[in-house]
Amino acid sequence: MLMRRVAIIAKPQKEELRGILPELLLWLRAHGYDPVMDQTCGTYTQDAQIVPRHELPDQNPELVIVLGGDGTLLAAARVFAKTDVPILSVNLGSLGFLTEVRLNDLYSHLEGWSKACCSIEERAMLHCELLRKGELVSEHEALNDVVVSKGAIARMCDFRVALGDQLVAAFRADGVIISTPTGSTAYSLAANGPILAPNVDALIVTPICPHLLTLRPLVVQGDSDLILNVAGIADQAYLTVDGQEAIALEVGDELHCSKSVHKVKLVRMGNTGFFDVLRAKLKWGER
């Protein structure tokens, strides 16, 4: 009988995985699934095929199980960005805003998945291209955000933001966040950006500590072509993707951001909605 493949991605330095993973592998095999794990899982058990994380999409899994926090989910989302594989994320972190599933509910969700009783929630991703002297240096997919920010010296950088060929603003700041609606509750929120429901077709531009009191976060249409130019750098500036990938920038670099053609598919079961999570996790609206 052909076994259906499931990929497992885990958060490093989580000792509870020594007990979680063997039980999970037994359940998957008992229900006709063939588990394949990333190398992080391999530090806790050797009882399944171990594959480098970036090669997991080549295994053609029908489901990805993420054991960790929001950061682990963000990493998994980028790995599987160009696939249609759904992700079931289990919270082993501290906040778990995106990883809604509690560990105690893991097997009920897996039962629901195996019986086709779960729903799929799609989240938009951000596509960004880094250009230097007109040449493409790198391109990235992000679920939350891309950030351009200064280095260690406490001096601001000069930025220029445009929508296509239309100038939006030129200003000095510690950095700029360009985020998806999903990322509106992450770094952008900490920088006084607005909260957007995940299904809103928009992108957010949030300056970090701008030198102008009149400069405020900006929400633009989802199909916008945002161009961020690094006009001046005091010491060093970096592009970070979902807070996990870092690329050093040079004066004159341009970042082109637009809504990605790819989406992240999250497995959901039950009636828990975005605002339920917002109230529970961020205490939104409480006195």
C-alpha positions as CSV (number, residue, x, y, z in Angstrom):
1,M,0.0,0.0,0.0
2,L,1.3,3.5,-1.0
3,M,1.9,5.6,2.2
4,R,1.0,9.2,2.1
5,R,3.9,11.4,3.1
6,V,3.9,14.0,5.9
7,A,6.7,16.4,6.6
8,I,7.6,17.4,10.2
9,I,9.5,20.7,11.0
10,A,10.5,21.4,14.6
11,K,11.9,24.3,16.7
12,P,15.5,23.8,17.9
13,Q,16.3,23.4,21.6
14,K,12.8,22.1,22.6
15,E,13.6,19.1,24.9
16,E,9.9,18.1,25.1
17,L,10.2,17.0,21.5
18,R,12.0,13.8,22.8
19,G,8.7,12.7,24.0
20,I,6.4,14.3,21.4
21,L,8.1,13.0,18.2
22,P,8.2,9.2,18.9
23,E,4.4,9.3,19.8
24,L,3.7,11.4,16.7
25,L,5.6,9.1,14.4
26,L,3.7,6.1,15.8
27,W,0.4,7.8,15.2
28,L,1.3,8.8,11.6
29,R,2.4,5.3,10.6
30,A,-0.7,3.7,12.3
31,H,-2.9,5.9,10.1
32,G,-1.1,5.2,6.8
33,Y,1.3,8.2,6.7
34,D,5.0,8.1,5.9
35,P,6.8,10.7,8.0
36,V,9.9,12.6,6.9
37,M,11.6,15.0,9.3
38,D,13.9,18.0,9.1
39,Q,17.4,17.9,10.7
40,T,16.2,19.6,13.9
41,C,13.8,16.7,14.5
42,G,16.8,14.4,13.9
43,T,18.5,15.6,17.0
44,Y,15.6,14.1,19.1
45,T,14.9,10.9,17.3
46,Q,16.3,8.9,14.4
47,D,13.1,6.9,13.8
48,A,12.2,8.4,10.4
49,Q,13.9,9.7,7.3
50,I,15.8,12.9,7.9
51,V,16.1,15.5,5.1
52,P,17.5,19.0,5.1
53,R,14.7,21.4,5.7
54,H,15.1,23.2,2.3
55,E,14.8,19.8,0.5
56,L,11.5,18.8,2.2
57,P,9.3,20.1,-0.6
58,D,11.1,17.6,-3.0
59,Q,9.5,14.8,-0.9
60,N,6.1,15.9,-2.1
61,P,4.3,15.7,1.3
62,E,0.5,16.3,1.5
63,L,0.8,18.0,4.9
64,V,3.5,19.8,6.9
65,I,3.4,19.6,10.7
66,V,5.2,22.4,12.4
67,L,6.2,21.9,16.1
68,G,7.3,25.2,17.5
69,G,6.3,28.8,17.7
70,D,5.5,31.5,15.2
71,G,9.1,31.8,14.1
72,T,9.2,28.1,13.2
73,L,6.0,28.5,11.2
74,L,7.4,31.5,9.3
75,A,10.5,29.5,8.4
76,A,8.3,26.6,7.2
77,A,6.1,29.0,5.2
78,R,9.1,30.2,3.3
79,V,10.4,26.7,2.6
80,F,7.0,25.6,1.2
81,A,6.1,29.0,-0.3
82,K,6.1,27.8,-3.9
83,T,4.0,24.7,-3.1
84,D,0.3,24.3,-2.2
85,V,1.1,22.0,0.8
86,P,-1.1,22.9,3.8
87,I,0.6,23.5,7.2
88,L,-0.7,22.3,10.6
89,S,1.2,24.4,13.2
90,V,1.3,23.3,16.8
91,N,2.3,25.9,19.4
92,L,5.4,25.1,21.5
93,G,6.4,28.7,21.8
94,S,5.5,31.5,24.1
95,L,3.0,33.6,22.1
96,G,1.7,31.4,19.4
97,F,-0.3,34.0,17.5
98,L,-0.1,32.1,14.2
99,T,0.4,28.7,15.7
100,E,-3.0,28.4,17.2
101,V,-3.1,24.6,17.8
102,R,-2.3,23.6,21.3
103,L,-0.2,20.5,21.8
104,N,-3.2,18.8,23.6
105,D,-5.2,19.3,20.4
106,L,-2.7,17.9,18.0
107,Y,-4.2,14.5,17.5
108,S,-7.8,15.8,17.2
109,H,-6.6,18.0,14.4
110,L,-4.8,15.2,12.7
111,E,-7.9,13.0,13.0
112,G,-9.8,15.9,11.5
113,W,-7.3,16.2,8.7
114,S,-7.3,12.4,8.0
115,K,-11.1,12.5,7.7
116,A,-11.1,15.7,5.6
117,C,-13.0,17.6,8.3
118,C,-10.5,20.5,8.5
119,S,-10.7,23.8,6.6
120,I,-7.9,25.6,4.9
121,E,-7.2,29.3,5.6
122,E,-5.1,31.1,3.0
123,R,-2.7,33.8,4.0
124,A,-1.1,36.2,1.4
125,M,2.7,36.4,1.2
126,L,5.0,39.2,0.2
127,H,7.5,39.0,-2.7
128,C,10.5,41.2,-2.6
129,E,13.4,41.7,-4.9
130,L,16.7,43.4,-4.0
131,L,18.3,45.3,-6.8
132,R,21.8,46.8,-6.8
133,K,22.9,49.0,-9.7
134,G,19.9,47.6,-11.6
135,E,20.9,44.0,-11.1
136,L,18.9,41.5,-9.2
137,V,20.9,40.5,-6.1
138,S,18.3,38.2,-4.3
139,E,14.6,37.6,-4.1
140,H,12.5,36.4,-1.1
141,E,9.0,35.4,0.0
142,A,7.8,36.5,3.4
143,L,4.7,35.7,5.4
144,N,5.0,38.5,7.9
145,D,7.3,41.3,6.6
146,V,10.5,42.5,5.2
147,V,12.5,45.2,7.2
148,V,15.2,47.5,6.2
149,S,17.0,48.9,9.3
150,K,20.2,50.5,10.5
151,G,23.1,48.6,12.0
152,A,24.8,49.0,15.4
153,I,25.5,52.8,15.4
154,A,22.6,54.9,16.6
155,R,22.3,57.1,13.6
156,M,19.4,57.1,11.1
157,C,19.3,56.1,7.5
158,D,17.8,58.0,4.6
159,F,14.9,56.3,2.7
160,R,12.8,57.0,-0.3
161,V,9.5,55.2,-0.8
162,A,7.6,55.1,-4.1
163,L,4.5,53.5,-5.5
164,G,5.5,52.6,-9.0
165,D,6.8,55.9,-10.4
166,Q,5.0,58.0,-7.8
167,L,7.0,59.3,-4.9
168,V,5.3,58.7,-1.5
169,A,7.9,60.2,0.8
170,A,11.6,60.7,1.4
171,F,12.6,60.7,5.1
172,R,15.1,59.7,7.8
173,A,14.3,56.9,10.2
174,D,15.8,53.9,12.0
175,G,14.2,51.7,9.4
176,V,11.1,50.8,7.3
177,I,8.8,47.7,7.7
178,I,6.8,46.5,4.7
179,S,4.3,43.9,5.9
180,T,1.4,41.7,4.9
181,P,-1.9,41.8,6.8
182,T,-0.6,38.7,8.6
183,G,2.5,40.7,9.6
184,S,0.4,43.6,10.9
185,T,0.3,42.0,14.3
186,A,4.1,41.5,14.4
187,Y,6.9,44.1,14.2
188,S,4.7,46.6,12.4
189,L,2.3,46.6,15.4
190,A,5.2,47.3,17.8
191,A,6.1,50.3,15.6
192,N,2.6,51.7,15.9
193,G,1.3,50.2,12.7
194,P,-2.4,49.3,12.1
195,I,-4.0,45.9,12.7
196,L,-5.4,44.4,9.5
197,A,-7.6,41.4,9.2
198,P,-5.8,38.6,7.4
199,N,-8.1,38.6,4.4
200,V,-7.7,42.3,3.6
201,D,-6.0,42.9,0.2
202,A,-3.4,45.4,1.3
203,L,0.3,46.0,2.2
204,I,1.5,48.2,5.1
205,V,4.5,50.6,5.1
206,T,5.5,51.4,8.6
207,P,8.5,53.7,9.4
208,I,10.6,52.8,12.4
209,C,11.2,55.9,14.7
210,P,11.0,58.4,11.9
211,H,12.5,61.9,12.3
212,L,9.2,63.6,11.2
213,L,6.2,63.7,13.6
214,T,3.9,63.9,10.6
215,L,5.1,60.6,9.2
216,R,2.6,57.8,9.9
217,P,2.1,54.1,8.8
218,L,0.6,53.8,5.3
219,V,-1.8,51.1,4.0
220,V,-1.8,50.6,0.2
221,Q,-3.6,48.3,-2.2
222,G,-2.5,44.7,-2.3
223,D,-1.5,44.9,-6.0
224,S,0.8,47.9,-5.4
225,D,4.4,47.9,-6.5
226,L,6.3,49.3,-3.6
227,I,9.9,50.6,-4.2
228,L,12.1,51.3,-1.2
229,N,15.4,53.1,-1.9
230,V,18.2,53.2,0.6
231,A,19.4,56.7,-0.1
232,G,21.9,57.0,2.8
233,I,23.5,54.7,5.4
234,A,25.2,56.0,8.6
235,D,27.1,52.8,9.2
236,Q,25.4,49.6,7.9
237,A,21.9,48.7,7.0
238,Y,20.3,45.2,6.6
239,L,17.4,43.7,4.9
240,T,15.7,41.1,7.1
241,V,13.0,38.7,5.9
242,D,10.5,37.5,8.5
243,G,13.1,38.4,11.1
244,Q,15.2,35.4,10.1
245,E,17.2,36.1,7.0
246,A,19.6,39.0,6.9
247,I,21.3,40.7,3.9
248,A,23.7,43.6,4.1
249,L,22.7,46.6,2.1
250,E,24.6,49.3,0.2
251,V,23.7,53.0,-0.6
252,G,21.5,53.0,-3.7
253,D,20.0,49.6,-3.2
254,E,16.4,49.2,-4.1
255,L,13.8,46.9,-2.7
256,H,10.8,46.1,-4.9
257,C,7.9,44.7,-2.9
258,S,4.6,43.3,-4.1
259,K,2.0,40.7,-3.2
260,S,3.4,37.2,-3.9
261,V,1.7,34.9,-6.4
262,H,2.0,32.3,-3.7
263,K,-0.1,31.8,-0.5
264,V,0.4,30.0,2.7
265,K,-2.3,27.4,3.5
266,L,-3.0,26.9,7.2
267,V,-5.0,23.9,8.5
268,R,-7.8,25.1,10.8
269,M,-10.5,23.2,12.7
270,G,-13.3,24.7,14.8
271,N,-14.7,28.2,14.9
272,T,-11.7,30.1,16.3
273,G,-11.3,33.3,14.3
274,F,-8.8,36.1,13.9
275,F,-10.4,38.3,16.5
276,D,-10.7,35.5,19.0
277,V,-7.0,35.0,18.7
278,L,-6.4,38.8,18.9
279,R,-8.3,39.0,22.2
280,A,-6.8,35.9,23.7
281,K,-3.1,36.4,22.7
282,L,-2.8,40.2,22.6
283,K,-5.6,41.1,25.0
284,W,-7.0,43.4,22.4
285,G,-9.9,45.5,23.5
286,E,-9.5,44.7,27.2
287,R,-9.6,47.4,29.8
